[in-house]
Amino acid sequence: MTAQLIDGKSIAASLRQQIAQRVAERRQQGLRTPGLAVILVGSDPASQVYVSHKRKDCEEVGFL
C-alpha cells in the first residue's frame, strides 16, 4: 500500500471557506448565526491556548 500525503492546511482552508459561506447564507435568510459555547475548567495554560484558537477559528467563519 502506497502512502498518500494529505495537505491538511488546504483542506482546512477549504472547509473554513465553505462554513463561512453557509453562515453568510443563514444570515441572509434571517436565520440565527451559529455559535460555540466552551466551558473551561481550571487554568491550564494549554487549555487556554486551545480555547483561544477555537475562538479565533469561530470568528474567522462568522460564528458568534
Secondary structure, DSSP 8 states (H G I E B T S, - for coil): -------HHHHHHHHHHHHHHHHHHHHHTT-----------S--HHHHHHHHHHHHHHHHHT--
